[in-house]
Amino acid sequence: MRKLFLILACVLTVFALLLTVLPFDTLAFLPIGLAIAFSLLLLKKSNDQQKKLPKILLTISVLCSVFVLGKTLLIKDEVAQDTQFEKEKIETKVEAKKELEEIEGLE
């Protein structure tokens, strides 16, 4: 049973790290919560000599959750208007209209 908890805790911790780094926002809390749960179960099933790895996995999972929570609360997503692109878009439409008028005038 301990080996199963160890494998699940390791895999979920790595998956939590990946989702923490990638921009998935609160979706990362699912593997983080599972990694914390399996790390705690692994810590409970381990004897005194085997408690180093579960503590490391638990620490990594908690740090990931703090990082995701901070990223979610502190970083605001804003959409900025690209005025240069808007001007180019308008100019392109005007040029396209002029070209169409010239083509119609030739026929």
N, CA and C atoms as a LAMMPS dump frame, in Angstrom:
ITEM: TIMESTEP
0
ITEM: NUMBER OF ATOMS
321
ITEM: BOX BOUNDS ff ff ff
-5.0000000000000000e+02 5.0000000000000000e+02
-5.0000000000000000e+02 5.0000000000000000e+02
-5.0000000000000000e+02 5.0000000000000000e+02
ITEM: ATOMS id mol type element x y z
1 1 1 N 0.829 -1.193 0
2 1 2 C 0 0 0
3 1 3 C 0.871 1.253 0
4 2 1 N 1.998 1.173 0.702
5 2 2 C 2.904 2.321 0.772
6 2 3 C 3.487 2.636 -0.603
7 3 1 N 3.81 1.587 -1.37
8 3 2 C 4.372 1.8 -2.708
9 3 3 C 3.368 2.484 -3.627
10 4 1 N 2.112 2.113 -3.523
11 4 2 C 1.068 2.738 -4.323
12 4 3 C 0.945 4.218 -3.969
13 5 1 N 0.926 4.532 -2.683
14 5 2 C 0.859 5.923 -2.25
15 5 3 C 2.093 6.691 -2.71
16 6 1 N 3.252 6.056 -2.676
17 6 2 C 4.491 6.7 -3.098
18 6 3 C 4.453 7.038 -4.583
19 7 1 N 4.016 6.101 -5.393
20 7 2 C 3.942 6.333 -6.839
21 7 3 C 2.916 7.414 -7.154
22 8 1 N 1.752 7.328 -6.551
23 8 2 C 0.713 8.332 -6.799
24 8 3 C 1.144 9.717 -6.333
25 9 1 N 1.775 9.797 -5.174
26 9 2 C 2.22 11.092 -4.659
27 9 3 C 3.292 11.69 -5.56
28 10 1 N 4.227 10.878 -6.033
29 10 2 C 5.285 11.378 -6.917
30 10 3 C 4.719 11.86 -8.256
31 11 1 N 3.854 11.057 -8.85
32 11 2 C 3.28 11.414 -10.149
33 11 3 C 2.423 12.67 -10.033
34 12 1 N 1.6 12.724 -9.022
35 12 2 C 0.732 13.892 -8.854
36 12 3 C 1.52 15.145 -8.5
37 13 1 N 2.622 15.003 -7.783
38 13 2 C 3.455 16.166 -7.466
39 13 3 C 4.118 16.703 -8.727
40 14 1 N 4.606 15.821 -9.573
41 14 2 C 5.2 16.261 -10.844
42 14 3 C 4.133 16.915 -11.723
43 15 1 N 2.963 16.313 -11.787
44 15 2 C 1.861 16.89 -12.561
45 15 3 C 1.445 18.246 -11.994
46 16 1 N 1.448 18.371 -10.677
47 16 2 C 1.118 19.648 -10.04
48 16 3 C 2.162 20.705 -10.382
49 17 1 N 3.424 20.315 -10.406
50 17 2 C 4.483 21.256 -10.788
51 17 3 C 4.292 21.749 -12.22
52 18 1 N 3.955 20.832 -13.11
53 18 2 C 3.736 21.218 -14.504
54 18 3 C 2.561 22.178 -14.645
55 19 1 N 1.462 21.873 -13.989
56 19 2 C 0.291 22.753 -14.09
57 19 3 C 0.506 24.079 -13.368
58 20 1 N 1.403 24.092 -12.389
59 20 2 C 1.707 25.343 -11.699
60 20 3 C 2.472 26.281 -12.612
61 21 1 N 3.404 25.736 -13.363
62 21 2 C 4.219 26.556 -14.259
63 21 3 C 3.42 27.009 -15.473
64 22 1 N 2.582 26.139 -16.001
65 22 2 C 1.772 26.482 -17.158
66 22 3 C 0.587 27.348 -16.732
67 23 1 N 0.043 28.138 -17.642
68 23 2 C -1.042 29.065 -17.267
69 23 3 C -2.416 28.406 -17.19
70 24 1 N -2.605 27.514 -16.225
71 24 2 C -3.892 26.855 -16.051
72 24 3 C -4.686 27.394 -14.874
73 25 1 N -4.168 28.41 -14.201
74 25 2 C -4.816 29.055 -13.065
75 25 3 C -5.26 28.049 -12.002
76 26 1 N -6.553 28.014 -11.702
77 26 2 C -7.026 27.203 -10.586
78 26 3 C -7.188 25.732 -10.921
79 27 1 N -7.02 25.352 -12.177
80 27 2 C -7.086 23.946 -12.551
81 27 3 C -5.95 23.156 -11.902
82 28 1 N -4.873 23.837 -11.556
83 28 2 C -3.721 23.181 -10.927
84 28 3 C -4.033 22.724 -9.504
85 29 1 N -5.082 23.255 -8.893
86 29 2 C -5.4 22.865 -7.519
87 29 3 C -5.854 21.401 -7.405
88 30 1 N -6.388 20.837 -8.464
89 30 2 C -6.834 19.442 -8.419
90 30 3 C -5.661 18.484 -8.176
91 31 1 N -4.618 18.494 -9.01
92 31 2 C -3.501 17.59 -8.707
93 31 3 C -2.726 17.991 -7.455
94 32 1 N -2.735 19.272 -7.122
95 32 2 C -2.048 19.707 -5.9
96 32 3 C -2.744 19.124 -4.676
97 33 1 N -4.071 19.202 -4.653
98 33 2 C -4.823 18.649 -3.522
99 33 3 C -4.654 17.146 -3.397
100 34 1 N -4.681 16.459 -4.541
101 34 2 C -4.477 15.013 -4.507
102 34 3 C -3.056 14.655 -4.084
103 35 1 N -2.082 15.438 -4.54
104 35 2 C -0.691 15.185 -4.142
105 35 3 C -0.507 15.397 -2.647
106 36 1 N -1.143 16.417 -2.098
107 36 2 C -1.065 16.655 -0.652
108 36 3 C -1.718 15.5 0.108
109 37 1 N -2.875 15.05 -0.372
110 37 2 C -3.579 13.956 0.307
111 37 3 C -2.753 12.67 0.285
112 38 1 N -2.209 12.32 -0.863
113 38 2 C -1.413 11.096 -0.946
114 38 3 C -0.09 11.232 -0.206
115 39 1 N 0.463 12.434 -0.154
116 39 2 C 1.688 12.637 0.625
117 39 3 C 1.412 12.466 2.117
118 40 1 N 0.267 12.95 2.568
119 40 2 C -0.086 12.765 3.976
120 40 3 C -0.349 11.289 4.3
121 41 1 N -1.027 10.599 3.39
122 41 2 C -1.239 9.161 3.594
123 41 3 C 0.09 8.4 3.591
124 42 1 N 0.997 8.796 2.705
125 42 2 C 2.313 8.173 2.641
126 42 3 C 3.104 8.459 3.911
127 43 1 N 2.976 9.654 4.425
128 43 2 C 3.661 10.022 5.664
129 43 3 C 3.138 9.183 6.837
130 44 1 N 1.833 8.938 6.84
131 44 2 C 1.232 8.137 7.904
132 44 3 C 1.657 6.668 7.813
133 45 1 N 1.787 6.13 6.588
134 45 2 C 2.143 4.724 6.397
135 45 3 C 3.644 4.46 6.56
136 46 1 N 4.466 5.506 6.537
137 46 2 C 5.918 5.323 6.6
138 46 3 C 6.401 5.229 8.035
139 47 1 N 7.513 4.495 8.212
140 47 2 C 8.133 4.477 9.536
141 47 3 C 9.137 5.634 9.632
142 48 1 N 9.854 5.745 10.726
143 48 2 C 10.699 6.906 10.973
144 48 3 C 11.813 7.08 9.939
145 49 1 N 12.378 5.998 9.432
146 49 2 C 13.461 6.113 8.462
147 49 3 C 12.951 6.478 7.069
148 50 1 N 11.693 6.283 6.799
149 50 2 C 11.133 6.489 5.464
150 50 3 C 10.354 7.791 5.329
151 51 1 N 10.452 8.696 6.254
152 51 2 C 9.609 9.893 6.23
153 51 3 C 10.227 11.082 5.506
154 52 1 N 11.436 10.941 4.961
155 52 2 C 12.081 12.071 4.302
156 52 3 C 11.398 12.417 2.976
157 53 1 N 11.187 11.423 2.121
158 53 2 C 10.562 11.659 0.814
159 53 3 C 9.12 12.173 0.945
160 54 1 N 8.284 11.61 1.813
161 54 2 C 6.931 12.172 1.944
162 54 3 C 6.931 13.632 2.396
163 55 1 N 7.882 14.002 3.255
164 55 2 C 7.964 15.392 3.687
165 55 3 C 8.37 16.3 2.544
166 56 1 N 9.29 15.826 1.695
167 56 2 C 9.709 16.619 0.535
168 56 3 C 8.546 16.794 -0.443
169 57 1 N 7.836 15.711 -0.716
170 57 2 C 6.685 15.783 -1.625
171 57 3 C 5.587 16.688 -1.073
172 58 1 N 5.363 16.613 0.211
173 58 2 C 4.359 17.469 0.843
174 58 3 C 4.771 18.935 0.768
175 59 1 N 6.04 19.21 1.002
176 59 2 C 6.534 20.583 0.936
177 59 3 C 6.406 21.14 -0.478
178 60 1 N 6.778 20.347 -1.476
179 60 2 C 6.659 20.792 -2.869
180 60 3 C 5.203 21.069 -3.231
181 61 1 N 4.31 20.209 -2.793
182 61 2 C 2.885 20.388 -3.094
183 61 3 C 2.328 21.65 -2.433
184 62 1 N 2.71 21.882 -1.201
185 62 2 C 2.232 23.089 -0.505
186 62 3 C 2.796 24.344 -1.168
187 63 1 N 4.064 24.311 -1.562
188 63 2 C 4.649 25.465 -2.254
189 63 3 C 3.96 25.719 -3.597
190 64 1 N 3.616 24.652 -4.284
191 64 2 C 2.875 24.802 -5.545
192 64 3 C 1.516 25.456 -5.3
193 65 1 N 0.843 25.04 -4.244
194 65 2 C -0.47 25.627 -3.963
195 65 3 C -0.35 27.101 -3.586
196 66 1 N 0.678 27.45 -2.838
197 66 2 C 0.898 28.862 -2.484
198 66 3 C 1.204 29.667 -3.742
199 67 1 N 2.032 29.113 -4.62
200 67 2 C 2.387 29.806 -5.852
201 67 3 C 1.161 30.017 -6.745
202 68 1 N 0.331 28.986 -6.899
203 68 2 C -0.87 29.107 -7.739
204 68 3 C -1.853 30.095 -7.127
205 69 1 N -2.008 30.046 -5.824
206 69 2 C -2.916 30.975 -5.154
207 69 3 C -2.422 32.412 -5.31
208 70 1 N -1.125 32.617 -5.133
209 70 2 C -0.565 33.959 -5.315
210 70 3 C -0.691 34.434 -6.74
211 71 1 N -0.444 33.536 -7.686
212 71 2 C -0.557 33.894 -9.097
213 71 3 C -2.003 34.239 -9.455
214 72 1 N -2.934 33.529 -8.867
215 72 2 C -4.345 33.774 -9.151
216 72 3 C -4.819 35.092 -8.55
217 73 1 N -4.392 35.383 -7.338
218 73 2 C -4.872 36.587 -6.656
219 73 3 C -4.122 37.859 -7.055
220 74 1 N -2.836 37.743 -7.338
221 74 2 C -2.029 38.94 -7.538
222 74 3 C -1.892 39.378 -8.99
223 75 1 N -1.929 38.449 -9.922
224 75 2 C -1.737 38.808 -11.319
225 75 3 C -3.093 38.997 -11.978
226 76 1 N -3.298 40.181 -12.502
227 76 2 C -4.553 40.498 -13.176
228 76 3 C -4.349 40.388 -14.679
229 77 1 N -5.258 39.7 -15.338
230 77 2 C -5.208 39.576 -16.794
231 77 3 C -5.917 40.773 -17.403
232 78 1 N -5.199 41.502 -18.228
233 78 2 C -5.778 42.672 -18.869
234 78 3 C -5.593 42.552 -20.372
235 79 1 N -6.59 42.995 -21.092
236 79 2 C -6.513 43.02 -22.542
237 79 3 C -6.279 44.462 -22.946
238 80 1 N -5.147 44.708 -23.582
239 80 2 C -4.8 46.067 -23.996
240 80 3 C -5.183 46.262 -25.458
241 81 1 N -5.636 47.452 -25.769
242 81 2 C -5.976 47.786 -27.139
243 81 3 C -4.695 48.071 -27.92
244 82 1 N -4.572 47.443 -29.062
245 82 2 C -3.421 47.671 -29.93
246 82 3 C -3.83 48.706 -30.97
247 83 1 N -3.533 49.971 -30.682
248 83 2 C -3.985 51.061 -31.553
249 83 3 C -3.294 51.022 -32.906
250 84 1 N -2.044 50.628 -32.939
251 84 2 C -1.333 50.566 -34.207
252 84 3 C -1.97 49.528 -35.129
253 85 1 N -2.331 48.397 -34.576
254 85 2 C -2.981 47.36 -35.376
255 85 3 C -4.332 47.842 -35.883
256 86 1 N -5.077 48.532 -35.043
257 86 2 C -6.387 49.046 -35.457
258 86 3 C -6.236 50.048 -36.599
259 87 1 N -5.218 50.918 -36.535
260 87 2 C -4.973 51.883 -37.611
261 87 3 C -4.61 51.165 -38.905
262 88 1 N -3.75 50.155 -38.806
263 88 2 C -3.366 49.393 -39.991
264 88 3 C -4.563 48.672 -40.592
265 89 1 N -5.445 48.179 -39.751
266 89 2 C -6.645 47.486 -40.222
267 89 3 C -7.552 48.449 -40.991
268 90 1 N -7.722 49.633 -40.467
269 90 2 C -8.556 50.633 -41.137
270 90 3 C -7.922 51.042 -42.457
271 91 1 N -6.59 51.257 -42.449
272 91 2 C -5.89 51.633 -43.672
273 91 3 C -5.988 50.533 -44.722
274 92 1 N -5.926 49.3 -44.302
275 92 2 C -6.031 48.177 -45.227
276 92 3 C -7.417 48.129 -45.85
277 93 1 N -8.452 48.405 -45.07
278 93 2 C -9.811 48.432 -45.615
279 93 3 C -9.966 49.543 -46.64
280 94 1 N -9.413 50.717 -46.334
281 94 2 C -9.504 51.845 -47.254
282 94 3 C -8.774 51.52 -48.553
283 95 1 N -7.6 50.935 -48.434
284 95 2 C -6.836 50.574 -49.629
285 95 3 C -7.572 49.52 -50.447
286 96 1 N -8.202 48.566 -49.778
287 96 2 C -8.948 47.526 -50.484
288 96 3 C -10.138 48.133 -51.228
289 97 1 N -10.797 49.115 -50.627
290 97 2 C -11.928 49.773 -51.295
291 97 3 C -11.451 50.526 -52.525
292 98 1 N -10.311 51.209 -52.388
293 98 2 C -9.763 51.945 -53.523
294 98 3 C -9.398 50.99 -54.663
295 99 1 N -8.801 49.871 -54.341
296 99 2 C -8.436 48.884 -55.364
297 99 3 C -9.675 48.34 -56.058
298 100 1 N -10.739 48.064 -55.287
299 100 2 C -11.971 47.585 -55.886
300 100 3 C -12.596 48.625 -56.803
301 101 1 N -12.564 49.881 -56.397
302 101 2 C -13.107 50.956 -57.224
303 101 3 C -12.303 51.089 -58.509
304 102 1 N -10.988 50.942 -58.422
305 102 2 C -10.148 51.01 -59.619
306 102 3 C -10.442 49.852 -60.562
307 103 1 N -10.623 48.667 -59.985
308 103 2 C -10.927 47.491 -60.806
309 103 3 C -12.292 47.647 -61.478
310 104 1 N -13.268 48.179 -60.752
311 104 2 C -14.601 48.398 -61.323
312 104 3 C -14.549 49.47 -62.402
313 105 1 N -13.691 50.458 -62.203
314 105 2 C -13.549 51.529 -63.198
315 105 3 C -12.908 51.035 -64.478
316 106 1 N -12.059 50.037 -64.425
317 106 2 C -11.4 49.503 -65.592
318 106 3 C -12.346 48.664 -66.441
319 107 1 N -13.32 48.05 -65.829
320 107 2 C -14.229 47.171 -66.559
321 107 3 C -15.304 47.904 -67.223
